[in-house]
């Protein structure tokens, strides 16, 4: 009705000479309270023509309806002078709730559960203020339940017994869609098991585009592949096909370093170093092969090989095999072997269970040193691993990391059998202050619990991956902990500098030694054509020992991807 009134106003005023002037619209309620409500809702006061006035009143009417003023009326509209139009609106009764009936044959009740009420069977009770948001939420839930093309709407809206009643209808009836086909584009040999178990995308999954985007984005956390673009979906009458666009990444690494130190006895410069090689996904199974060879200043040699094969026999179970050979000059050698099975809960969490065996041999020609003996041990192992990546950070892509490993079992030597417990822990976190500044903290610890100890079963630590400023694996303990702190400043996209502050505490029950260690230093890293080059200068000392330049260590490493 009010549209006809306004049209008459426009026809009456078309001959006015104010058409080029600004027009003022004032809208009032029948009481001061209603006028205040209208002003609170808001409307456009200033207009350039009468069509704009009509649109403004239309818009206000829609807002009033959404707030529950379904029976509002435009009582009058008149021109006060050449530039002012006054409109009177009676708001009448406000309805706070709308009651919506639904049919379970056309909509899943699980979608409606948050909104159902006990006021009646198959009835929703929704505040008018929330009606639009609720319908949007319900439509989103329909899409999550495999109905991307179905929408909800209200029909037969009417007022009964001072209540607003409506019926909930679906725009079309169809069966819920499921993923029928998953196609990998770009990297056709991408290991499909990672789609199923790592990203948790499986055929026959209920189609949910929101979940699909989250799940496919997990591929970016893999080191050997990443997404080229967002996935696409092809809908046909009988099937739903998902296309995932992936490219293969360089993921093999070569890492090495050279250490420089002065021999305290000969005052000559000595070299040490290691070669650490990682081969990943070369067979397109997502497998990993690690090879490590290290030669330390104290004539210690380490050889380690580790093989990780995920999702064996197309199951969510992976296997981890490791062989470690350690030789301490001409004193002893130790061979460790382990086999672990693991389950990847999600891209961030893994749990392991396995078995390891150790055999150590005394290489001394005499047996005057009773703390070194041939022995064998067996450990039943349990391990938990957590990793949280920050894909966007090139230098420091791992934001948080945790690895906790425990083992228990017997050790046998000279016909003596003892039960032992071994715990190793590594935790670290990077605090990103801003693009240029970050703080890195890491805690590593190990403890061997036993009634007695042999020198050739103690834990070895120290060096570039432990407490810096000390020789590689030069410290032995049955209990130790190391705290590394670094302040890092990224100069640009290819270079950063950092400080080094390391603290350590360890105990050696064989030598009855309890010691605190500290080291300070600086370092820098540079992306070159050959890879990531790192240089670290660190000076370490014991609790009672003063700092000395002669004790400083320089560590140089290069990590290359190929």
C-alpha positions in Angstrom: 0.0 0.0 0.0 2.8 2.4 1.0 4.3 2.0 -2.5 1.2 3.5 -4.1 1.2 6.4 -1.7 4.8 7.2 -2.5 4.2 6.9 -6.2 1.4 9.6 -5.9 3.8 11.8 -4.0 6.4 11.5 -6.8 3.8 12.3 -9.5 2.6 15.3 -7.5 6.1 16.7 -7.0 7.5 16.1 -10.5 6.7 19.7 -11.4 8.5 21.1 -8.4 11.5 23.3 -9.0 13.5 21.4 -6.3 14.4 18.4 -8.4 18.0 19.5 -8.5 18.2 20.1 -4.8 18.9 17.7 -1.9 15.8 16.2 -0.5 15.4 15.4 3.2 13.5 12.3 4.4 12.2 12.2 8.0 10.6 9.1 9.3 8.6 9.0 12.6 6.8 6.4 14.6 3.4 6.9 16.3 5.2 7.3 19.6 8.5 8.8 20.7 9.6 5.3 21.6 8.9 4.0 18.1 10.7 7.0 16.6 13.7 6.2 18.7 13.6 2.6 17.5 13.5 3.7 13.9 16.4 6.1 14.4 18.4 3.3 16.1 17.8 1.0 13.1 18.8 3.9 10.8 17.9 5.0 7.3 19.3 7.4 4.7 18.1 11.0 5.3 19.5 12.9 2.4 18.6 12.1 -1.2 19.0 13.5 -4.7 15.7 12.3 -6.1 12.4 10.8 -5.1 13.3 7.3 -6.3 16.0 7.3 -3.7 13.5 8.1 -1.0 11.3 5.2 -2.1 14.3 2.8 -2.0 15.2 4.1 1.5 11.7 3.4 2.8 11.8 -0.1 1.2 15.1 -0.8 2.9 13.8 0.3 6.3 10.8 -2.0 5.8 13.1 -5.0 5.1 15.1 -4.2 8.3 11.9 -3.9 10.4 10.7 -7.3 9.1 14.0 -9.0 10.0 13.7 -7.6 13.5 10.2 -9.0 14.0 8.1 -6.0 13.1 6.1 -7.9 10.6 2.9 -5.9 11.0 4.5 -2.4 10.5 2.4 0.0 8.5 3.2 3.2 6.5 0.4 5.4 7.6 1.2 8.6 5.7 3.8 10.3 3.7 3.7 14.0 2.8 5.8 16.9 1.5 6.3 19.5 4.2 8.0 21.9 1.8 10.0 22.0 -1.4 12.8 19.9 0.1 11.4 17.8 3.0 9.3 14.6 2.9 7.9 13.3 6.2 6.7 9.6 6.6 4.8 8.1 9.5 5.2 4.4 10.3 3.3 2.4 12.9 5.6 -0.4 14.1 2.8 -2.3 15.9 3.7 -5.6 17.6 7.2 -7.0 17.6 7.5 -10.7 17.3 10.7 -12.0 19.0 10.6 -15.5 17.7 9.6 -17.4 14.6 8.5 -21.0 14.8 9.5 -23.2 11.8 8.1 -26.6 11.1 10.2 -29.1 9.2 9.9 -32.5 7.6 12.5 -35.2 8.4 11.9 -36.8 5.0 13.5 -33.8 3.3 16.2 -32.7 5.8 18.5 -34.6 8.2 17.6 -33.9 11.8 21.4 -33.9 12.7 21.6 -30.6 10.8 18.8 -29.1 12.9 19.7 -30.4 16.3 21.3 -27.2 17.6 18.1 -25.3 16.9 15.4 -27.8 17.9 13.0 -27.0 20.7 10.7 -28.9 23.1 7.8 -26.7 22.3 6.5 -29.0 19.7 7.4 -31.9 17.5 9.6 -31.1 14.5 9.7 -27.4 15.4 12.5 -24.9 15.4 12.3 -21.8 17.6 14.6 -19.0 16.3 14.9 -15.4 17.3 14.1 -13.0 14.5 17.5 -11.2 15.0 19.2 -14.6 14.3 17.0 -15.8 11.5 19.2 -14.8 8.5 22.4 -16.0 10.2 20.7 -19.3 11.2 19.5 -20.0 7.6 23.0 -19.3 6.3 24.4 -21.7 8.9 21.9 -24.4 8.0 22.7 -24.0 4.3 26.4 -24.4 5.1 25.7 -27.5 7.1 23.8 -28.9 4.1 26.9 -28.4 2.0 29.0 -30.2 4.7 26.6 -33.1 4.5 27.2 -33.7 0.8 24.4 -31.4 -0.5 26.3 -28.5 -2.1 23.4 -27.5 -4.4 20.6 -27.7 -1.9 19.5 -24.6 0.0 16.8 -24.0 2.6 14.0 -21.4 2.4 10.9 -20.5 4.3 7.4 -20.8 2.9 3.8 -20.2 4.1 4.8 -17.5 6.6 1.8 -16.5 8.6 0.7 -15.3 12.0 -1.3 -17.8 14.2 -2.3 -17.1 17.8 0.1 -14.2 18.1 3.0 -16.4 16.9 4.8 -16.4 13.5 4.7 -19.8 11.9 6.6 -20.9 8.7 7.6 -24.1 6.9 11.2 -25.1 6.1 11.6 -26.3 2.5 14.6 -27.4 0.5 15.2 -25.9 -2.9 15.6 -29.3 -4.4 15.7 -32.9 -3.3 18.8 -35.0 -4.0 20.9 -37.7 -2.5 24.0 -36.7 -0.6 27.1 -36.6 -2.8 30.3 -38.6 -2.0 33.8 -38.6 -3.5 33.8 -41.1 -6.2 37.1 -40.4 -8.0 40.3 -38.7 -6.8 42.7 -37.7 -9.6 46.2 -36.4 -9.1 47.4 -33.9 -11.8 51.0 -32.7 -12.3 52.8 -35.3 -10.3 51.0 -38.5 -11.5 53.4 -40.8 -9.5 52.6 -39.1 -6.2 52.2 -41.9 -3.6 48.4 -42.3 -3.3 48.8 -43.7 0.2 49.5 -40.1 1.4 46.1 -39.0 0.1 44.3 -41.7 2.0 46.3 -41.8 5.3 48.1 -38.5 5.5 45.5 -36.1 4.1 42.6 -38.4 5.2 40.9 -38.1 1.8 39.2 -41.3 0.8 36.8 -42.4 -1.8 33.2 -42.6 -0.6 33.9 -39.8 1.9 30.9 -37.5 2.2 31.5 -34.5 0.0 32.5 -31.5 2.1 34.4 -28.7 0.2 35.5 -27.0 3.4 37.1 -30.3 4.7 38.6 -31.0 1.3 40.5 -27.7 1.2 41.8 -28.4 4.7 42.8 -31.9 3.9 44.5 -31.3 0.6 46.4 -28.4 2.2 48.2 -31.0 4.3 50.1 -31.9 1.2 52.0 -28.7 1.5 53.5 -30.0 4.8 55.2 -32.8 3.0 58.8 -32.1 2.1 58.7 -33.9 -1.3 55.6 -32.3 -2.8 53.3 -29.3 -2.7 50.1 -28.0 -4.2 50.2 -26.0 -7.4 46.7 -24.6 -6.9 43.5 -25.3 -5.1 41.6 -28.5 -5.9 38.7 -28.6 -8.4 35.6 -30.7 -8.4 33.7 -32.0 -11.4 30.0 -32.8 -10.7 28.1 -35.1 -13.1 24.7 -36.6 -12.6 26.1 -39.9 -11.3 29.6 -39.1 -9.9 31.8 -36.5 -8.1 35.4 -36.2 -9.2 38.1 -34.4 -7.2 41.2 -33.1 -9.1 44.3 -32.3 -6.9 47.2 -30.4 -8.6 50.6 -31.4 -7.1 54.2 -30.9 -8.1 57.2 -32.9 -6.9 59.9 -31.0 -4.9 63.6 -31.5 -4.5 63.9 -33.2 -1.1 67.2 -34.9 -1.0 69.7 -33.3 1.3 73.5 -33.3 1.7 74.7 -31.8 5.0 78.3 -31.6 6.1 80.5 -29.6 8.3 84.2 -29.1 9.2 85.2 -28.3 12.7 88.5 -26.5 13.7 90.1 -26.8 17.1 93.6 -26.6 18.7 95.0 -29.7 20.3 95.8 -28.8 23.9 98.8 -31.2 23.9 100.4 -30.5 20.5 99.0 -26.9 19.9 98.3 -28.0 16.4 95.1 -27.3 14.4 92.9 -30.4 14.2 90.0 -31.0 11.9 86.8 -32.9 12.4 83.6 -33.3 10.5 80.7 -35.3 9.3 78.7 -36.1 6.1 74.9 -36.5 6.6 72.9 -37.5 3.5 69.2 -37.8 3.2 67.4 -39.4 0.3 63.7 -38.9 0.2 60.9 -40.2 -2.1 63.3 -41.3 -4.9 61.1 -44.4 -5.4 57.9 -42.4 -5.2 56.7 -44.2 -2.1 57.4 -41.4 0.4 60.3 -43.4 1.7 63.4 -41.9 3.5 67.0 -43.1 3.7 69.5 -41.4 6.0 73.2 -42.0 5.9 75.6 -40.4 8.5 79.3 -40.7 8.8 81.1 -38.7 11.5 84.8 -38.5 12.5 85.4 -36.5 15.7 88.6 -34.8 17.1 89.0 -37.6 19.7 89.2 -40.3 17.1 85.6 -41.3 17.5 83.8 -42.6 14.4 80.1 -43.0 13.9 78.2 -44.6 11.1 74.4 -44.5 11.0 71.9 -45.7 8.5 68.1 -45.2 8.9 65.3 -46.4 6.6 61.7 -45.1 7.0 59.0 -46.7 4.9 55.5 -45.3 5.5 52.2 -47.0 5.0 53.5 -50.5 4.3 51.1 -52.9 2.6 48.7 -50.0 2.0 48.0 -49.7 5.7 48.3 -46.7 8.1 51.4 -48.4 9.7 54.9 -47.4 8.8 58.3 -49.0 9.7 61.5 -47.5 10.8 64.8 -49.4 10.7 68.1 -48.2 12.1 71.7 -49.4 12.3 74.3 -47.4 14.3 78.0 -48.3 14.6 80.1 -46.3 17.1 83.9 -46.8 17.5 85.8 -45.0 20.3 89.5 -45.0 19.1 91.0 -48.3 20.0 88.9 -48.7 23.2 85.6 -50.2 22.2 83.0 -50.4 19.5 79.2 -50.6 19.8 76.6 -51.7 17.3 72.9 -50.7 17.8 70.1 -52.1 15.7 66.4 -51.2 16.0 63.1 -51.9 14.4 60.1 -49.8 15.1 56.5 -49.7 13.7 54.7 -46.4 13.8 51.2 -45.0 13.3 50.7 -41.5 12.0 47.7 -40.1 13.9 47.7 -37.0 11.7 50.4 -34.9 9.9 51.6 -33.5 13.3 51.6 -36.6 15.5 53.2 -40.1 15.4 53.5 -42.9 17.9 56.1 -45.7 17.7 56.7 -49.1 19.3 59.6 -51.3 18.6 62.6 -53.3 19.7 66.3 -52.5 19.8 69.4 -54.5 20.5 72.9 -53.4 21.4 76.2 -55.3 21.3 79.4 -53.7 22.5 83.0 -55.1 22.4 86.0 -54.2 24.4 88.9 -53.5 22.0 91.6 -53.1 24.7 94.3 -55.8 24.8 94.4 -55.6 28.5 91.4 -55.6 30.9 92.9 -53.3 33.5 90.0 -50.9 32.8 87.1 -52.7 34.5 84.5 -50.0 33.4 84.7 -51.2 29.8 83.3 -54.6 29.1 81.6 -56.7 26.4 77.9 -56.5 26.9 74.5 -57.1 25.2 71.3 -55.3 25.8 67.7 -55.4 24.6 65.2 -52.5 24.9 61.5 -52.4 24.3 60.9 -48.9 22.9 58.0 -46.5 22.8 58.2 -43.1 21.1 56.1 -40.0 20.5 56.8 -37.5 17.8 55.2 -34.1 17.2 56.0 -31.5 14.5 54.4 -28.2 13.7 55.5 -26.5 10.5 55.4 -22.9 9.4 55.4 -23.4 5.6 55.7 -19.7 4.8 59.1 -19.4 6.6 61.9 -20.5 4.4 64.7 -20.3 7.0 62.9 -21.8 10.0 60.0 -23.9 8.6 59.6 -26.0 11.8 57.9 -23.9 14.5 57.6 -26.6 17.1 59.1 -30.1 17.5 58.9 -32.8 20.2 60.4 -36.3 20.3 60.2 -38.4 23.5 61.6 -41.9 23.4 61.7 -44.4 26.2 63.0 -47.9 26.4 63.4 -50.6 29.0 65.0 -54.0 29.1 67.9 -56.1 30.3 71.7 -55.6 29.9 73.9 -58.6 30.2 77.7 -58.7 30.8 80.0 -61.3 32.6 76.9 -63.4 33.3 75.3 -60.5 35.1 71.9 -59.3 34.1 70.4 -55.9 35.0 67.3 -54.1 34.0 67.7 -50.7 32.6 65.6 -47.7 31.5 66.7 -45.3 28.8 64.9 -42.0 28.1 65.8 -39.5 25.3 64.0 -36.2 24.8 64.3 -33.3 22.3 61.9 -30.3 22.4 62.2 -27.1 20.5 60.1 -24.1 19.6 60.7 -20.9 17.5 59.1 -17.7 18.7 58.4 -15.6 15.6 58.5 -12.0 16.9 58.1 -10.5 13.5 59.4 -11.2 9.9 63.0 -10.3 10.9 63.3 -11.3 14.5 62.8 -14.7 16.2 64.0 -16.6 19.3 64.9 -20.3 19.1 64.9 -22.5 22.2 65.7 -26.2 22.3 66.0 -28.7 25.2 67.7 -32.0 24.7 68.1 -34.5 27.5 69.0 -38.1 28.1 69.0 -40.4 31.1 70.2 -44.0 31.6 68.9 -45.6 34.8 70.7 -48.6 36.0 72.2 -50.2 39.1 75.6 -50.1 37.6 77.3 -48.5 34.6 79.8 -49.3 32.0 81.8 -46.6 30.2 80.9 -48.0 26.8 77.2 -47.7 27.4 77.1 -44.1 28.6 75.4 -41.3 26.6 77.6 -39.1 24.4 76.9 -35.4 23.7 78.5 -32.2 22.8 79.2 -30.4 19.5 77.3 -28.5 16.8 74.0 -30.3 17.4 74.3 -30.3 21.2 76.2 -27.9 23.4 78.4 -25.8 21.0 81.9 -24.8 21.9 82.8 -28.4 22.8 84.2 -31.2 20.7 81.8 -33.5 19.0 80.6 -36.3 21.4 83.4 -35.4 23.8 81.2 -35.5 26.9 79.8 -38.7 28.5 77.1 -39.1 31.1 74.4 -41.3 32.4 72.3 -38.1 32.8 72.5 -34.9 30.9 70.4 -31.9 29.7 71.3 -29.2 27.2 69.4 -25.9 26.7 70.1 -24.0 23.5 69.0 -20.4 23.1 69.4 -18.3 19.9 68.3 -14.8 19.0 68.0 -14.7 15.2 67.9 -11.7 13.0 67.0 -12.2 9.3 68.8 -9.6 7.3 67.0 -10.5 4.1 65.5 -13.5 2.3 68.9 -15.2 2.0 70.9 -14.4 5.2 70.5 -14.3 8.9 72.7 -13.9 11.9 72.3 -15.3 15.4 73.6 -15.4 18.9 74.4 -18.6 20.8 73.8 -19.2 24.5 74.0 -22.8 25.6 73.7 -24.3 29.1 74.2 -27.9 30.2 74.2 -30.1 33.3 75.4 -33.7 33.3 76.3 -36.5 35.7 78.7 -39.3 35.3 78.4 -41.9 38.1 81.5 -43.8 36.9 83.8 -40.8 37.4 81.6 -39.4 40.2 81.3 -36.1 38.2 78.6 -33.6 38.3 79.2 -30.6 36.1 77.6 -27.5 34.7 78.6 -26.2 31.3 78.1 -22.9 29.4 79.0 -21.6 26.0 78.5 -18.3 24.1 79.0 -17.5 20.5 77.7 -16.1 17.3 76.8 -17.5 13.9 75.4 -16.7 10.5 73.7 -18.6 7.7 73.6 -17.8 4.0 71.6 -19.3 1.1 74.1 -19.8 -1.8 73.8 -21.5 -5.1 75.3 -24.6 -3.5 72.9 -24.6 -0.5 72.6 -23.3 3.0 76.0 -22.3 4.4 76.3 -22.0 8.2 79.3 -20.7 10.2 79.3 -20.9 14.0 81.9 -19.6 16.4 81.4 -20.7 20.0 83.4 -20.8 23.2 82.5 -23.2 26.0 83.7 -23.7 29.5 83.0 -25.8 32.6 81.7 -24.3 35.8 85.1 -23.8 37.4 87.0 -23.1 34.2 87.5 -19.5 32.8 86.8 -18.6 29.2 89.8 -19.0 26.9 90.2 -18.2 23.2 92.1 -21.4 22.8 89.0 -23.4 23.7 86.8 -21.8 21.0 85.4 -23.9 18.3 84.5 -22.9 14.7 81.8 -25.1 13.0 81.2 -24.8 9.3 78.4 -26.7 7.6 76.7 -26.8 4.2 73.2 -28.2 3.5 72.4 -28.8 -0.2 69.1 -29.9 -1.7 69.0 -32.0 -4.8 
